[in-house]
Every structure is written in structure tokens, then in C-alpha cells.
Amino acid sequence: MSRILVIEDDEQVRLPLVDLLEINGFEVEAVDNGRDGIERAREWGPDLVISDIMMPGIDGYSVLEALQGEERTAVIPFLFLSAKTASGDIRDGLRIGADDYLTKPYEARELLAAIRIRLEKFQRISEAAGKASANAGIDHIFIRDGDRCWFVEYDKLRLLESEENFVRFYFDDEKPLIHRTLNFMEERLPADRFFRGNRRQIFNLKWIGTIKPSFNSGLMVTLKDGRTVEMSRRASQVFKSRMGI
């Protein structure tokens, strides 16, 4: 039985939604605010989250951002169910990482179909992740961009670049933009393979093509794909010491 967490402050929406989901065979827990929603998602580990956007205190955007900031909850499918119906609102919700966006009042059939589609895709992703993890001979990182996902070997991940609250990943011919921070990724990448060159870039040491002196005692690294990383003075000093140059 799939487990769904509902985060909705309006009781007149929350209670009928819970009834609908339970009648259709889902195990449901519901909370009436964003803070409790984040905590319950961490503790319970639902298979899917349905959240309102406009809530007092922590809104739905902040709930999604918090869950995406933690490895365990980042992969949970997330659906917005909101009274914000403008096309710009829908684009914003999807842009920051929601898997789907439905508007109120909703059609039960449409909502149930969206839930089942997301759960089926999540199941396939989970099964693929399990198979990849079982292969201990391959070091990789899991990258998910909406419905697209990859298991990327560290050796193929050339560069990560920060773009506001997003990080662009460069590997093969792909460059997805993911709702993460560079600090979050730096903590999770192996330090013996990747180096933080400046505030905006982390590069793979195996992809270094050339290294030249740069402005203000810094270094300019050109990767084998032609992209460049201008290291700060402090980062250059750490890099020189680490590389013995």
C-alpha cells in the first residue's frame, strides 16, 4: 500500500482529500502546516507528497525546498495542489522541482491519475537505484530532473556550476539544471575526485586539461571539454598544496 502525505491548512479541502485517497487504497497521513509536513516527511518517508502552496508560516515552496535539500527526501514525488491557477504560478512550481501541479478545485479522476503516474515512475526509479547500488564496482551519483534521471559515474561528471538556487551538471552531452545548492553537492561528492574552484564551480580533477597562472595569484583551469574555471586566490593556494605544485 502506497503512503501519501497531505499538507493542507484548509480543513474543508484536507478532510475530503484524505477520504478520497483512503477509499482508493492509499495509506494517508495529513498535517495542516508546512513545518509539520517537513518533519513528518522526514520521519515517515512517504511514497508521495501532496502539498498546498499558500499556508501560514512555511509555505509549499519552502516545504519542497527543504525536502529537496536532504538526500533521503529529495527523491520523493511532490505534487502541488493549489488555488494559484495562473500559468506563471504553475511554471514556477514545476521550475523549482515539483513533479506535478494541479489546481483547485480538482477533478478526482485527474488527481488519482497523476498520483498513480508519479508512483509508477518513482517505483521504476527506486528499482533502478537499487540495482545500481548493488553494483559496488561503479561509483556514481543519482541525478534527477523531473521525469528524467541518470546514474552518472563520477569519472563522467566534469563540472558543476551554481546558477542562483540551482546547480547545472555537465556530463556526456547532458547539462540538466537541478534545484540544489553547490554547498549541498560539495558535501556529497568525494573530496579526492572533485575540487571547489570558486563560489560557483566544482570541477572533476580527472578532467583537468591545462593549468595556468591567473589574475591576483590565482589559477585558471581549462577542462578537457574546453570549459574554464578561474580559481580564487584562496582556492588556488589550497589546490597547489593538495596537488604538490
N, C-alpha and C positions, 0 to 999 in steps of 0.2 A: 504494500500500500504506500503510494507516494505521499510525502508530507509537504504541506504548503503552509507557509507563514503569511498571515494577512496583517498589514499595518494600515490602519484606517481609524481616524479620530471620530468620524461621524457614525454613531451607533445605528442610524437608520440605513446606512449603507453596509456597515460591517456585519451586522447580525444576519440579514438575508444572504449576503455573500458567503458567510460561513455555512449556512444551511444548504445553499446550492452546492457547495463543494463537498460537504459531507454526504449529501444524498447521492452524489456521483462517485462515491467511493474513495474520497481523499481523506487522509488524516489531517486535521486542521488545528492550528493554534492561532489566536488573534490577540493583538495588542492595540492600544489606542493612541500611541505616540511613537515618535521616531527613536527616542532613546531606548525605550524598552524593546523596540524592534531590533535594534542593533545587538543588544545583549542577548535576546532570545535566539537570533540567528547564530550567534557565536556558540551558545550553549546547546541548542537543539540540532543544528545542522540540517535545515530543511532542504528538500529537493527543489524548491522553487519559492520565490518571494513575490507577493503582490503588494504594492505599496501605493498609497495616495501621495500626492506631492505637497499640497498646501495643508500643513499641520502646524500647530503651535510648537514653538521650541525648535526642535530639529526637524527640518522638512525632508521630503522624499529624496531630493537631490543629495542632501548630506548623508542620508542613510545609505544610498548607493555608493557614494564616495568612500564612506567608512568601510563598507563590506568589500569593496574592490581593493582597499588598502591592505587587506590581510589575505595571505595565501590560501588559507582554508576556506574562506567565504567568497573569494574573488570569482570562483567558477560557478557559483550558484546562479541559475537563471533568474532574472529580475524583470518583472513586469510592472510598469506604471499603470495605475487605474485612476484617472484624474478628470476633474471638471474643466481643466485647462484644455480647450479644444482648438486653439489657433494653430495653424500649420507650423509657425515658428516654435511654439511650445513643444510640439511633437518632435520636431527636428532636434531641438535642444536635448530632450530626454533621451533620444536614441544616440545623439552625438556623444554624450557623456558615458554611454556604456549600457543603457537598458536594452534588454533583448526584445522587448515589445512595448507598445504604448497604446492602451485602449482608453476611450473616453467615456465619461458618464453622461447620461445613463447608458449602461452597456446592454448588449444582447447576450443572454445566457449562452446561446449556441456559439456565438463568436468567441466569447471568453473561454469556454471549455475547449474549443478547437485550438486556440492559441496556447493554452496550458499544455495540452497533450503534445502539440508540436514541439514545444520547448523541452518538455520532459523526455521525449524520444531522442531529441538531439543531445540532451545532457547525458542520457544513458549511453549513447554511442561514444561521446567524448570520454566518459568515465571508463568505458571498456578499453578504449584505445590507450588511455593514460595508464591503465593497469598493465597492459601488455608492454608498453614502453618502459615502465618502471621495473618490470620483471627482467628486462634485458640489462643486466648490470654492466655490460661491456660498453654501453653507449652513454656518454654524458650529454645531457640535453636540457633544454628549457622549454616549458609549455607556454605558448603564446596564443591568446585568443582574441579575435577581433570580430565581435558579433557572432555570426554563424560560421565564420572561418576560424580554423585553428591549425596550429602547426606544432610538431615536436622538433625543435631545431637543435642540432648538435652544436655544442659550444664553438667548435672549430669553424662553423659556418656563420656564426653571428659576428659580423665585422664591427658594427658600430651601433651605439645607442645615442640618440640626440633628444634633448629636452625641448619641448615646444609648449610653453606655459604649463598647464597641469597634465600634459600628455608626454609620452615618450615614443619616438619613432625608432623602430627596429630595422636594421639593414642586414638582410641575409638572402642568399641566392639572388633572385630577381624581385624579391618582395621588400616592401618597406611599410608595413602596417603602423598605424598611429594608435597607441593604446592609452587608455586613461590610467596612467601610473605616474609616479614621480621618479626622478632619477635617483634620489636618495633611497627610495624603496628598492629599486633594482640593484643599486650598488651593494646593499646589504645581502642580496641573494645570489649575486654572481660570484664565482670563485676568484679570490683575490690574486691567485697565482696565474690567472689567464687574462684578466681584464684590469684596466687602469683608468682611473678618473683623471682625465687630462685638464678639465676645467669645469666650470659650473654647468655647462650644457652638454658635455660629451664624455662618454665612456667608450674606450676602444679595446679591441682584442689584440693582445700583444703579438699573436702569431700573424696578424695582418699588417704589421709594420713593413712599409716599403723603404722609406728613407727618413732620416732624422737630420735636421739642420738647425743651426742657431737661429733664434728669432729675436724680436724686439725685447728689450729690458731683461736680458739674461735668460729668456725663455727658450723653448724648443718648438720647432714646427715639425710635426709628424705627418708624413704623407702615407696613407694606406695603399695597399696593393691595388685597390679599386679606384685610386685617384683622389678620394676624399681626404681632406686635411683636418688636422686637429692642432690648434695653436695652444700649447700648454702654458698655464700661468707660471710665474716665476717660482712660486712655492711648489707647485706640482712638478716642475722641471727638476728642482733640487731633489725631491723625493724619488723621481724617476731615475735620475743619474745615480743616486746612491743604490737604488734597488738593482739597476742593470749593470753597475760597476763601470760606469763611463764618466 
